[in-house]
């Protein structure tokens, strides 16, 4: 079976061509790579469509509605496995919330994030500092439209958790590198961090999965970050 998805672009690219003119159309992706890209800011395919295709092992082809050319085929295997990184994505619909002085005790994280979930807010990246004097700092990201609701949730449990300060920042973005080839290649994250450092971009948060590394960075630096990472991993080359 083959499900063809027609869009206004010719397929899935190694990065957003509006930011990286040298971005290359990918011939093939794995389901896992497509799902990670869709959930990390690539808007070519809806996340739910990628999930359903992976669950049911339905071959996808993402192609253009305007030109009769081959698109990007999505199957169990990626043709880009010889490359460590398949693509670079970015998401600017992000806000960061940080709390300081959270009581370091069992159930504290549950209380905090249940209050957020009760307001129907999805949390993406989460980082907790090493506790000091039975206190810890917790930072997390949400979609920008959900920032007010998330802040309200945090404030509602602040007295119970002993939270000292609450900070929010909607001038951030998430940049990610994705690729099935990362599984067997050490040092990928270090290369990513080095490329960002070389461009003078400070990393505020880091999250990883088996085939993805994501960094929260200043919103103003997102275009530079995408270009530098695309260059670092030579994604313009076949």
N, C-alpha and C positions, 0 to 999 in steps of 0.2 A: 504494500500500500504506500501511496505517496500523497502527502498533503502539501499543496503549493500555496504559499502566502504571498500575495502581491502587495507591494508597498511602493512608496515614491522613490526608493533607492534600489540599486541593482543587487543588493545582498547585504551580508554582514561584513563590515570593514575592520581592519586592524585598529582603527581609531576613528573618531569623528572627522570626516574629510573637511569639515568647515574649520577645524582647528589645525589638522595636519593634512595639507594638500597631497602629500606623498602616501597617504594611507592606501592600503591595498585591499582589494576585495578578496575575501577568503573563499577558497574553493569548497572546503568542507570543514565542519565542526563536529565535535561530539555533543551529545545531549547535555552532558555536565557543563561543558564550556558555554554552550548557549544559555543555559539556566543561570550560570554565574554572571554572564554578560548582561542578561536581561534584568537581573536583580541589582546590578551595579551601575545602572545608568544608560546602557545601550537601549535605545527606544525603538529599534527595528521590530522586535517581537515582544508581545506582552509576556510577563513572567508566567501567568497561568497557562498560556499556550505552550510554553517551553516545558512546564511541569507535566501537562497532559501528554505531550509527545514522548517525554522520557518514560512516564509510567506505562504507556501502552506500546512503546517501541514503534511508533509511527514515523517513517521517514518524512522529513520536512525539506522543502526547498523554498528559500526566501529569494524572491526575484522581483524585478521591476514591472510596474503596470504600464510603463511608457515605452520600453525598448524590449525587443525580442532577443535577449541574451541569457546565457546560463547564469543562475544565481548561486547562492551558497546552499549546499546540501548538508543536512544535519542527520547524522546516523550514530551508531555505536562508537565509531572510530573517527578520530580527527586525522586529516592529511597533514596537519601541521605539527605532528608529534616530534619531528626532527628539530623543531624549534622549541626552545625553553618556554618562551612566552608567545601566546597566540594573538593577544590583543590588549589594548589599554582602554579602559572606560573611565568615565567621570560622572559624578552626580552633584549638581549644585542645589538640589532641593533638600538641603540638610541644615539642621540646627544642632548645636552642641549644648548640653546642660551639664554643669559640674556641681557637685556637692562636697563640702568639706566637713570633717568631724563626725562622720557617720559612726555610730557605736559599733565596735567590732564584736558582734555576738551572733550566735545562731539565729537565723530568721530575719536579720536586718535587711538583706537584699530582697527576700521574699516580700516583706512589708512594703518596701519602696516600689518594686516593680509591679506588685499586685495593684497598688493604688494607681499606677500609670495604666495598667491593662484595663482596670475597671472604667477608665475613661476612653477606652477603645483606641488607644494609641499604641502603635507598633514601635518597638525599640530595635535599633539596628546594632551598632557597635557599642560595646560596654568595656570599660577598663576600671580596675580597682587598684589603688596604691597599696604598697606594703603597710600594714597597720603599725602605728606608733602610739604608744601610751593608750592602747585599747580604742584607738580612733583610726578611721580610714577615709580616704577620699574616693568618690565614685563619679565617673564621667560617662555619659552615653549620648548617642545621637538619635534624633527623630526627624521626621519630615518637617519642613518649615511650617506648614499650616497647623501642625500638631504641637508646636512649641508652647503656646499659651496653655493648652490643656495639660501638657506634661508638667509645666511649672506649677500649675494649680495643684496637681497631684502631689508633687514633691513638697510643696508648702503644707499640705494637709497632714503629712506624716512627719514633718520636720521636728516638732516637739517630742514625739514618741521615739524618734531615732537619735535625738540629740544633735541634729544637723546644725552646724554653726553658720555656714554661708552657702548661698545658692547663686550660681553665675549662669548666664545664658549668652550664646553667641550665634547669630544667624548669618554671619559673614564667613562661613567655612564651606568646604566642599570635600568630597571623597574621591580620590583617584585610586584606581585599582589596576593591577596587572593580572592577567588570567591565562592559564595554559596547562594542558594535561602534561606537558613535558617537564613541569616544575617538580613532579613527584620524585623523579630520579636524579635531579640535578641540585646539589647543594649550592648555597651562596647566592641564590636568586634574590632573596630579600635584601642582602647586603648590597648587591648591585643597584637595586631600586633606591635604597636609602642613599647610596653614594651619588647617584644621578640627581636626586632631589637636593642633596647637600651642595653639590657642585653648582646648582642653579640658585643657591641661596634661599631655598625653600625649607621652612621649619615644619617638622612633623609634630602634630599635636596628639594624635592617637594612632594606634596600629592594630589591625586585626588580620588574622590569617585563617585560611582553610587549606585543604589538601592541594587545591589548584588555583588559589587566589591569595594575593596580598593586597590589603587596602590600607590607605593612610588618609587621615583627616588633615587637611592643610588649609591655609588661608584662601578664601574665595578668589581674591585678586590674583593668585598664583596658579590657578587651575590650568589655564591655557599653556603656560610655560611648562608646567609639570607634565602634561600630556605629551607635548612635543619632545621634551627631554627623555622621557621614558620610551617613547616610540623610537627615538634615535639610539638610545642605549642598547635596546634589544634588537636593533636592526630589522624592524618589522616592515620596512619598505622593500626589503629584498625577498625574493621567492625562496 
